Amino acid sequence: MIKVVKFGGSSLASAEQFQKAGSIIRKDKARRYVIPSAPGKRDANDTKVTDMLYSCYRQAILDEDMDEDSDEKDSVNFEEMLKKIQNRFDLIIAGLKLSLSLEKEFKIIRENFSKKAGRDYAASRGEYLNGRIMAEYLGYEFIDAAEVIFFDEEGNFDAQKTDAVLSERLMHTSRAVIPGFYGSMPDGKIRTFSRGGSDITGSITAKAVQADLYENWTDVSGFLVADPRIIKNPKAIDVITYRELRELSYMGATVLHEDAIFPVRKEGIPINIRNTNAPEDKGTLIVEATCQKPRFTITGIAGKKDFASITVEKAMMNSEVGFCKRVLEVFENNDISIEHMPSGIDTMTIFVHQDEFEEKEQKVIAGIHRAVSPDFLELESDLALIAVVGRGMKATRGTSGRIFSALAHANVNVKMIDQGSSELNIIIGVRNHDFEAAVKALYDIFVTTQI
């Protein structure tokens, strides 16, 4: 059996956390490939190493561009900031009682910062250095991600080349540490994924070695049915499908980087979200499909605030060929992405992010009038969208009725409700100020009263 294990920043923020991770890895011989993130926060007032590196690189550029005697020079210079970062890693090394020295590595970083190697290079050093420490601590081979993870000349991930090179490399390596978050361009320049991209590296590695399981270790025991900032001690999700996860991630659930799903999904490799601080918890298993019935009718609730809606009404619009296409082209021409689009016989409503729409709203309104000559056009702002997601809804009668009942009882006015054709999710539109009350009401009707 082969397992790929990825540890997040909070799981590797200190020597104590490293020891927990090491204990987890050593407990199961199948955990052969390890993907570390950069050290995260040790407490609420701490700073993530990646953020420290961004600031340090920014200061390195300032120090390089400014005259030595300039009065504008920051009181905390690049060297002092780099020393603080080195101290973070030295504390981990000392706590693990390793003989490893990163002096040479920091000399190279110092030189590359001075040469303006780029923000991606700067950000990637947290994972790179943590990978060095993890490999030394475990006695595993260290593989620089720049040698096995590739991007093309436009900066897009090169899946085909990466899979070929990484598969070949790991075929001859029984146990290895591969830093997450970054790879290299054709010219050798470092390129990073978006923040949280170590999840993607883990998924890519799991695909390359045809792993039986990809374990993603973080600071929570898997996905929760609802946001713990809104619901006190929400129930955990035992098993969730990739499709359900995609819906919840899109609407704001952020335990796992959503792009980490695709490489393993194609191979049918399950993902297990686990808690480094509570390794006895089973966490959440993410699978392609399952016969296991969910504990509740729904799998999860997630949502976002700050949407605007544009309702276009025109008699007999359903008989006009290309009507919807012409309306949508107005948004495309103004570079505005569409989040949701419920429609009726003579109406269609487009939901967009309010901050994207506000500065272009008059252009959009004029464009719609020119494109389709609507009878009526209405704008609404300060809206929230909530997704109620679950494979169990398909086999359960009256789900929409229970939603309306719960929201009415909580005095929440429903602006829109729409069910996808897959019957996997129901989207509800409410006012921003009703968002938390709506989530609580939905959790109560589908989870609390069902226990």
C-alpha positions as CSV (number, residue, x, y, z in Angstrom):
1,M,0.0,0.0,0.0
2,I,1.2,3.5,-0.9
3,K,0.1,6.7,0.9
4,V,1.1,10.2,0.0
5,V,0.9,12.6,3.0
6,K,0.7,16.3,2.9
7,F,1.1,18.5,6.1
8,G,-0.2,22.0,6.2
9,G,1.6,25.1,7.7
10,S,0.0,24.8,11.1
11,S,1.1,21.1,11.3
12,L,4.7,22.2,10.8
13,A,4.9,25.5,12.5
14,S,7.2,24.4,15.3
15,A,9.4,21.6,16.5
16,E,6.6,20.2,18.6
17,Q,4.3,20.1,15.5
18,F,7.1,18.5,13.5
19,Q,7.3,15.8,16.1
20,K,3.6,15.1,15.8
21,A,3.9,14.8,12.0
22,G,6.9,12.6,12.3
23,S,5.1,10.3,14.7
24,I,2.1,10.0,12.3
25,I,4.4,9.2,9.4
26,R,6.5,6.6,11.2
27,K,3.3,4.9,12.6
28,D,2.4,3.7,9.1
29,K,5.0,2.3,6.7
30,A,2.7,3.0,3.8
31,R,3.2,6.8,4.3
32,R,6.1,6.9,1.9
33,Y,5.9,10.3,0.2
34,V,5.7,13.5,2.2
35,I,4.6,16.9,1.0
36,P,5.4,19.7,3.5
37,S,4.1,23.3,3.6
38,A,6.0,26.3,4.9
39,P,5.8,26.9,8.7
40,G,2.4,28.5,9.6
41,K,1.4,30.5,12.6
42,R,2.5,29.1,16.0
43,D,-0.3,31.2,17.7
44,A,-2.9,33.8,16.8
45,N,-0.3,36.7,17.0
46,D,2.3,34.9,14.9
47,T,3.2,35.4,11.2
48,K,3.3,32.7,8.5
49,V,6.8,32.2,7.1
50,T,5.4,32.7,3.5
51,D,4.2,36.1,4.5
52,M,7.5,36.9,6.1
53,L,9.3,35.9,2.9
54,Y,7.0,38.1,0.8
55,S,7.8,41.1,3.1
56,C,11.5,40.3,3.1
57,Y,11.7,40.1,-0.7
58,R,9.8,43.4,-1.0
59,Q,12.3,45.0,1.4
60,A,15.2,43.5,-0.5
61,I,14.0,45.2,-3.7
62,L,13.6,48.5,-1.8
63,D,17.1,48.2,-0.3
64,E,18.5,47.5,-3.7
65,D,16.8,50.4,-5.4
66,M,17.3,53.0,-2.7
67,D,20.5,55.0,-2.2
68,E,22.5,53.8,0.9
69,D,22.0,57.3,2.5
70,S,18.3,57.6,1.7
71,D,16.2,58.9,4.5
72,E,13.3,56.8,3.1
73,K,15.0,53.5,3.8
74,D,12.9,51.3,6.1
75,S,14.1,51.1,9.7
76,V,13.9,47.2,9.4
77,N,16.2,46.3,6.6
78,F,16.3,43.2,4.4
79,E,19.1,41.5,6.4
80,E,17.3,41.8,9.7
81,M,14.1,40.4,8.2
82,L,16.0,37.5,6.6
83,K,17.6,36.8,10.0
84,K,14.2,36.5,11.6
85,I,13.2,34.0,9.0
86,Q,16.4,32.0,9.5
87,N,15.7,32.0,13.3
88,R,12.3,30.4,12.8
89,F,13.9,27.5,11.0
90,D,16.8,27.3,13.4
91,L,14.4,27.0,16.3
92,I,12.7,24.0,14.6
93,I,16.1,22.4,13.9
94,A,17.2,22.9,17.5
95,G,13.9,21.5,18.9
96,L,14.3,18.4,16.8
97,K,18.0,18.0,17.9
98,L,19.2,17.8,14.3
99,S,22.8,18.6,13.2
100,L,21.4,20.2,10.0
101,S,22.7,23.7,9.1
102,L,20.8,26.0,6.7
103,E,23.6,28.6,6.6
104,K,24.5,27.7,3.0
105,E,20.9,27.8,1.9
106,F,20.3,31.2,3.4
107,K,23.4,32.5,1.7
108,I,22.0,31.4,-1.7
109,I,18.6,33.0,-0.8
110,R,20.3,36.2,0.1
111,E,22.1,36.3,-3.2
112,N,19.0,35.5,-5.2
113,F,16.9,38.1,-3.4
114,S,19.6,40.7,-4.3
115,K,19.4,39.5,-7.9
116,K,15.6,40.0,-7.9
117,A,14.8,36.4,-8.5
118,G,11.1,37.1,-8.2
119,R,8.2,36.9,-5.7
120,D,7.5,33.3,-6.6
121,Y,11.0,32.3,-5.8
122,A,10.8,34.1,-2.5
123,A,7.5,32.5,-1.5
124,S,8.7,29.0,-2.4
125,R,11.6,29.1,0.0
126,G,9.4,28.3,3.0
127,E,8.4,24.9,1.6
128,Y,11.9,24.3,0.3
129,L,13.6,24.8,3.6
130,N,10.9,22.9,5.6
131,G,11.3,20.1,3.1
132,R,15.1,20.0,3.9
133,I,14.3,19.8,7.6
134,M,11.6,17.1,7.1
135,A,13.9,14.9,5.0
136,E,16.7,15.1,7.5
137,Y,14.3,14.4,10.4
138,L,12.7,11.3,8.7
139,G,15.8,10.0,7.0
140,Y,13.9,10.3,3.6
141,E,15.4,11.4,0.3
142,F,14.8,15.1,-0.5
143,I,13.6,15.9,-4.0
144,D,13.5,19.6,-5.0
145,A,10.0,20.3,-6.5
146,A,11.7,22.4,-9.1
147,E,13.2,19.2,-10.6
148,V,9.9,17.4,-10.9
149,I,7.0,19.9,-11.0
150,F,6.8,21.9,-14.3
151,F,5.0,24.9,-15.7
152,D,5.0,26.0,-19.4
153,E,6.3,29.2,-20.8
154,E,3.0,31.0,-20.1
155,G,3.1,29.9,-16.5
156,N,0.5,27.2,-16.7
157,F,0.9,23.9,-15.0
158,D,2.4,21.2,-17.4
159,A,0.6,18.1,-16.2
160,Q,1.9,15.7,-18.9
161,K,5.6,16.6,-18.4
162,T,5.3,16.6,-14.6
163,D,3.6,13.2,-14.5
164,A,6.2,11.6,-16.7
165,V,9.2,13.0,-14.9
166,L,7.8,12.6,-11.4
167,S,6.6,9.1,-12.0
168,E,10.0,8.0,-13.3
169,R,11.8,9.7,-10.4
170,L,9.6,8.2,-7.7
171,M,9.7,4.8,-9.3
172,H,13.3,4.6,-8.1
173,T,12.7,6.3,-4.8
174,S,11.0,4.3,-2.0
175,R,10.6,7.2,0.4
176,A,10.9,10.9,-0.3
177,V,10.1,14.4,0.8
178,I,8.9,16.8,-2.0
179,P,8.2,20.4,-1.0
180,G,4.7,21.7,-1.9
181,F,3.5,24.8,-3.6
182,Y,6.1,25.3,-6.4
183,G,7.8,24.0,-9.5
184,S,9.9,25.5,-12.4
185,M,9.4,27.1,-15.7
186,P,11.3,26.0,-18.9
187,D,14.0,28.6,-18.2
188,G,14.5,27.2,-14.6
189,K,12.7,30.1,-13.0
190,I,10.6,29.2,-9.9
191,R,6.8,29.3,-10.4
192,T,4.3,28.8,-7.6
193,F,0.7,27.6,-7.5
194,S,-1.8,29.9,-5.8
195,R,-1.8,30.1,-2.0
196,G,-2.6,26.7,-0.5
197,G,-1.0,25.1,-3.5
198,S,0.8,22.4,-1.5
199,D,-2.5,20.5,-1.6
200,I,-2.1,20.4,-5.4
201,T,1.5,19.1,-5.1
202,G,0.3,16.3,-2.9
203,S,-2.4,15.4,-5.4
204,I,0.0,15.4,-8.3
205,T,2.4,13.2,-6.4
206,A,-0.4,10.8,-5.4
207,K,-1.3,10.5,-9.1
208,A,2.3,9.9,-10.1
209,V,2.9,7.0,-7.8
210,Q,-0.7,5.6,-8.2
211,A,-1.2,5.9,-4.4
212,D,-3.9,4.0,-2.6
213,L,-4.7,7.1,-0.5
214,Y,-3.8,10.7,-0.3
215,E,-3.8,12.0,3.3
216,N,-4.0,15.7,3.8
217,W,-3.1,16.6,7.4
218,T,-4.2,20.0,8.7
219,D,-5.6,21.5,11.9
220,V,-9.2,20.4,11.6
221,S,-10.7,16.9,11.7
222,G,-12.0,17.0,8.2
223,F,-14.9,18.9,6.6
224,L,-17.7,20.2,8.8
225,V,-21.3,20.4,7.8
226,A,-21.3,24.2,8.3
227,D,-19.0,27.0,9.1
228,P,-17.9,26.8,12.8
229,R,-17.8,30.6,12.9
230,I,-21.6,30.5,12.5
231,I,-22.6,27.1,14.0
232,K,-21.1,26.1,17.4
233,N,-19.5,22.7,17.2
234,P,-21.0,21.6,13.8
235,K,-21.0,17.9,13.0
236,A,-18.1,16.5,10.9
237,I,-18.7,15.0,7.4
238,D,-17.6,11.3,7.4
239,V,-17.7,10.7,3.6
240,I,-18.1,13.2,0.8
241,T,-18.0,12.8,-3.0
242,Y,-15.8,14.9,-5.2
243,R,-18.9,16.5,-6.8
244,E,-20.3,17.5,-3.4
245,L,-16.9,18.8,-2.4
246,R,-16.7,20.9,-5.6
247,E,-20.0,22.5,-4.8
248,L,-19.1,23.3,-1.2
249,S,-15.6,24.5,-2.1
250,Y,-17.0,26.8,-4.8
251,M,-19.3,28.4,-2.2
252,G,-16.6,29.0,0.3
253,A,-15.6,25.8,2.2
254,T,-11.8,26.0,2.2
255,V,-10.2,23.1,4.0
256,L,-8.7,21.8,0.7
257,H,-7.5,23.7,-2.3
258,E,-10.2,23.0,-4.9
259,D,-7.6,22.4,-7.7
260,A,-6.2,19.5,-5.7
261,I,-9.3,17.4,-6.5
262,F,-8.6,17.0,-10.2
263,P,-5.4,14.9,-10.5
264,V,-6.6,12.3,-8.0
265,R,-10.2,12.2,-9.2
266,K,-9.1,11.1,-12.6
267,E,-7.3,8.1,-11.0
268,G,-10.0,7.2,-8.5
269,I,-7.7,7.9,-5.6
270,P,-9.5,8.9,-2.3
271,I,-8.4,11.9,-0.2
272,N,-8.5,11.7,3.6
273,I,-8.6,15.0,5.5
274,R,-7.0,14.4,8.9
275,N,-6.1,16.4,12.0
276,T,-2.4,16.5,13.0
277,N,-3.4,17.4,16.6
278,A,-6.0,14.6,16.8
279,P,-4.6,11.8,14.7
280,E,-7.1,9.3,16.2
281,D,-10.0,11.1,14.4
282,K,-10.9,9.4,11.1
283,G,-11.5,12.8,9.4
284,T,-13.3,13.1,6.1
285,L,-12.9,10.7,3.3
286,I,-13.3,12.2,-0.2
287,V,-14.3,9.7,-2.9
288,E,-15.5,9.5,-6.5
289,A,-18.7,7.6,-5.5
290,T,-20.0,5.7,-2.5
291,C,-22.9,3.4,-1.5
292,Q,-22.6,4.7,2.1
293,K,-25.7,6.7,3.1
294,P,-24.9,10.1,4.6
295,R,-25.8,10.7,8.3
296,F,-28.1,13.5,7.3
297,T,-30.2,14.4,4.3
298,I,-27.6,17.0,3.4
299,T,-23.9,16.7,3.3
300,G,-23.0,20.3,4.0
301,I,-24.0,24.0,3.9
302,A,-21.7,26.8,2.6
303,G,-22.2,30.3,1.3
304,K,-20.8,33.7,0.4
305,K,-21.9,37.3,0.8
306,D,-21.8,40.4,-1.3
307,F,-23.5,39.5,-4.6
308,A,-25.6,41.7,-6.9
309,S,-28.4,40.5,-9.1
310,I,-29.6,41.8,-12.4
311,T,-33.0,40.7,-13.5
312,V,-33.9,41.1,-17.2
313,E,-37.6,40.8,-18.1
314,K,-39.1,40.7,-21.6
315,A,-42.3,39.2,-22.8
316,M,-41.8,36.2,-25.1
317,M,-38.1,36.2,-24.5
318,N,-38.2,32.4,-24.6
319,S,-39.1,32.5,-28.3
320,E,-36.2,34.8,-29.2
321,V,-33.3,32.7,-30.4
322,G,-30.0,33.7,-28.8
323,F,-31.6,36.0,-26.2
324,C,-29.6,34.6,-23.3
325,K,-26.4,34.5,-25.3
326,R,-26.7,38.2,-26.1
327,V,-27.3,39.1,-22.5
328,L,-24.3,37.0,-21.3
329,E,-22.1,38.6,-23.9
330,V,-22.6,42.0,-22.3
331,F,-21.1,40.6,-19.1
332,E,-18.3,38.9,-21.0
333,N,-17.5,42.1,-22.9
334,N,-17.2,43.9,-19.5
335,D,-15.0,41.2,-18.1
336,I,-17.5,40.2,-15.3
337,S,-17.8,36.6,-14.3
338,I,-21.3,35.2,-13.7
339,E,-21.9,33.2,-10.5
340,H,-25.4,32.0,-10.9
341,M,-28.3,32.3,-13.4
342,P,-31.8,31.2,-12.5
343,S,-34.5,31.9,-15.2
344,G,-38.2,31.8,-15.9
345,I,-40.3,32.0,-19.1
346,D,-40.0,35.8,-19.4
347,T,-37.2,36.6,-17.0
348,M,-33.6,35.8,-16.3
349,T,-31.6,36.8,-13.3
350,I,-27.8,37.0,-13.3
351,F,-25.9,36.9,-10.0
352,V,-22.4,38.5,-10.0
353,H,-19.9,39.6,-7.4
354,Q,-20.9,43.1,-6.3
355,D,-17.4,44.5,-6.2
356,E,-16.7,43.5,-9.8
357,F,-20.1,44.8,-11.0
358,E,-20.4,48.2,-9.2
359,E,-17.9,50.2,-11.3
360,K,-19.3,48.8,-14.6
361,E,-23.0,48.7,-13.8
362,Q,-24.0,51.5,-16.1
363,K,-22.1,50.1,-19.0
364,V,-23.8,46.7,-18.4
365,I,-27.2,48.3,-18.2
366,A,-26.7,50.2,-21.4
367,G,-25.3,47.1,-23.0
368,I,-28.3,44.9,-22.1
369,H,-30.7,47.6,-23.4
370,R,-28.8,47.7,-26.7
371,A,-28.6,43.9,-26.9
372,V,-32.1,42.7,-26.1
373,S,-34.4,45.8,-25.5
374,P,-35.8,44.5,-22.2
375,D,-39.3,45.5,-21.0
376,F,-38.0,45.8,-17.5
377,L,-34.6,45.7,-15.8
378,E,-34.0,45.6,-12.0
379,L,-30.8,45.6,-9.9
380,E,-30.5,44.4,-6.3
381,S,-27.3,44.5,-4.1
382,D,-26.1,43.1,-0.8
383,L,-27.2,39.6,-1.5
384,A,-25.8,36.3,-0.2
385,L,-25.9,32.9,-1.8
386,I,-26.1,29.7,0.2
387,A,-25.6,26.2,-1.2
388,V,-27.3,23.2,0.5
389,V,-25.4,20.2,-0.9
390,G,-26.0,16.5,-0.5
391,R,-26.3,13.3,-2.4
392,G,-29.0,12.3,0.1
393,M,-31.4,15.0,-1.2
394,K,-32.1,13.1,-4.4
395,A,-33.8,10.3,-2.5
396,T,-35.6,12.5,0.0
397,R,-39.0,14.1,-0.6
398,G,-39.8,17.6,0.5
399,T,-36.3,19.0,0.8
400,S,-37.3,22.4,-0.8
401,G,-40.4,22.5,1.4
402,R,-38.3,22.0,4.6
403,I,-35.9,24.8,3.4
404,F,-38.8,27.3,2.9
405,S,-40.3,26.3,6.3
406,A,-37.0,26.7,8.2
407,L,-36.3,30.1,6.7
408,A,-39.8,31.4,7.2
409,H,-39.7,30.3,10.8
410,A,-36.4,32.3,11.2
411,N,-38.0,35.3,9.5
412,V,-35.6,35.1,6.6
413,N,-36.9,36.4,3.2
414,V,-35.9,34.1,0.3
415,K,-34.9,36.2,-2.7
416,M,-34.2,33.1,-4.9
417,I,-34.2,29.3,-4.8
418,D,-32.9,27.1,-7.5
419,Q,-32.1,23.4,-7.7
420,G,-29.5,22.0,-10.1
421,S,-30.4,19.3,-12.6
422,S,-28.2,16.8,-10.7
423,E,-30.4,17.3,-7.6
424,L,-27.1,17.5,-5.7
425,N,-27.5,21.1,-4.6
426,I,-30.1,23.8,-3.9
427,I,-29.0,27.4,-4.1
428,I,-30.8,30.0,-1.9
429,G,-30.5,33.7,-2.3
430,V,-31.0,35.9,0.8
431,R,-30.0,39.4,2.0
432,N,-26.5,39.8,3.4
433,H,-27.9,40.6,6.9
434,D,-29.9,37.4,6.9
435,F,-27.0,35.2,5.9
436,E,-26.0,33.8,9.4
437,A,-29.6,33.4,10.5
438,A,-30.3,31.4,7.3
439,V,-27.4,29.1,7.8
440,K,-28.4,28.5,11.4
441,A,-32.0,27.7,10.4
442,L,-30.9,25.3,7.7
443,Y,-28.4,23.5,10.0
444,D,-31.1,23.2,12.6
445,I,-33.8,21.7,10.3
446,F,-31.4,19.2,8.6
447,V,-28.9,18.3,11.3
448,T,-30.0,19.3,14.8
449,T,-33.6,18.0,14.5
450,Q,-32.4,14.9,12.7
451,I,-30.0,13.7,15.4
